[in-house]
Amino acid sequence: MPSIKVAILGFGTVGEGVYRILQEKRDEIKKSTGFTVEVEIILVKDKNKKRMPIKGIQITDNFQDILNNPEIDIVFEAIVGEEPAYTYLSDTIEKGCHIITANKKMFAEHGPALMKHAEFRNVQIGYEATVAGGVPIIRTVTNLLSGDQVKRIQGILNGTSNFILTKMRKEGSSFKEALFEAQRKGFAEADPSDDVSGMDAFRKLMILSSLAFGEQPDWDEVPVVGIDHLPSNEITDAAKEDYRYRHVADIWLDEKGEPQGTVGPALIGANHPFFNIDGVDNAVIVETEYLGSLTVVGPGAGMYPTGSAMIADLIHIIRQQEAVLIPN
Ligand SMILES: NC(=O)c1ccc[n+]([C@@H]2O[C@H](COP(=O)([O-])OP(=O)(O)OC[C@H]3O[C@@H](n4cnc5c(N)ncnc54)[C@H](OP(=O)(O)O)[C@@H]3O)[C@@H](O)[C@H]2O)c1
């Protein structure tokens, strides 16, 4: 039976989601690709941490074990932060393996360099999970680009901010109360500063800019405002006038054909596609030359939505590479 061997870097929310889906959908993946996908090795930081039971798979805290394993075809990356993730993925590409990442912080900064490196080494990169979790925005924009030109992308790209704004509007909660509730429900990180300051949405916007426009604006020139200074009475007053605050990341091409972006709270009227996007959902509007405007909505985070975006990347890579993936 032909099989593809994969490694998973990181076994937290996302890494575990990838592992679970690979086990639960083993037969479906085989039916759809013709390959059995085997998890060969998992990289973690702390081998002694208590985790779900995993049988017959090597758990390591040494990345060299993955790099030195000649059987690995594809590496999933779901660790946190720019380094060592960037170095690990550069080494993985150099070795000739395909990579699939969820790490938006790393990919916003180093995605362009990784893409060039991957092209040079003739391997593929899946990064659907870096933007809007389970919403298939990377695939959608990629498909649109084959016969059309993207002019603008607007997104609610941070589910935590949207949850907080929704709670402040609906229940009159203060920012602190709504943030506490987001943390209690597991939507916000223990350190939520990247979410509420707008930096998380900014990084996702930069990934979309690279994809849609082939370049990112100068990061210093993009105004980034979070939701952390928005008074709750402004949110409830706006709601009385049938307006809602959404945290919107916006990127477009100016008259010179250069990308310009903004990230911050915006007042949205009842006719706008973002008006009804409540809670932790994400939404993205893509405007193109020929299609006009298209809105995609869905869960922006979580074990299964994010894991399933990475599995969709896996299936895409297998189908594209079927001729060159040598069955083990
Ligand atoms: N959570 C989501 O819904 C979501 C959605 C989209 C994208 N993402 C992105 O996906 C990535 C993973 O997120 P997560 O929520 O799964 O994080 P998490 O639950 O904190 O898990 C992180 C995992 O990475 C491992 N790790 C951290 N640093 C490492 C290092 N230096 N070497 C080896 N392993 C290391 C940790 O090992 P230990 O288990 O030993 O601590 C842990 O297993 C992040 O980049 C995040 O931004 C997350």
The ligand as an ORCA input file, in Angstrom:
! r2SCAN-3c Opt
* xyz 0 1
  N      -4.885     27.676     18.021
  C      -5.459     28.025     16.876
  O      -6.676     27.937     16.724
  C      -4.614     28.514     15.727
  C      -5.248     28.891     14.532
  C      -4.469     29.277     13.429
  C      -3.089     29.297     13.554
  N      -2.495     28.968     14.750
  C      -1.024     28.966     14.824
  O      -0.601     27.614     14.939
  C       0.566     27.534     15.740
  C       0.296     26.563     16.896
  O      -0.746     27.097     17.686
  P      -1.347     26.243     18.916
  O      -2.551     26.985     19.346
  O      -1.444     24.827     18.544
  O      -0.185     26.454     20.005
  P       0.013     25.605     21.349
  O      -1.229     24.937     21.742
  O       0.692     26.528     22.304
  O       1.057     24.457     20.908
  C       2.353     24.756     20.510
  C       3.127     23.469     20.354
  O       4.417     23.776     19.843
  C       5.405     23.157     20.651
  N       6.576     24.048     20.668
  C       6.635     25.333     21.035
  N       7.887     25.790     20.880
  C       8.626     24.771     20.405
  C       9.987     24.606     20.063
  N      10.862     25.595     20.182
  N      10.398     23.400     19.611
  C       9.522     22.360     19.498
  N       8.217     22.449     19.813
  C       7.785     23.646     20.269
  C       4.799     23.005     22.022
  O       5.445     21.937     22.700
  P       4.975     21.451     24.160
  O       3.672     20.737     23.928
  O       6.048     20.534     24.611
  O       4.845     22.705     24.972
  C       3.338     22.707     21.666
  O       3.153     21.334     21.444
  C       0.881     28.953     16.186
  O       1.876     29.488     15.344
  C      -0.440     29.674     16.027
  O      -0.287     31.057     15.763
  C      -3.233     28.559     15.824
*
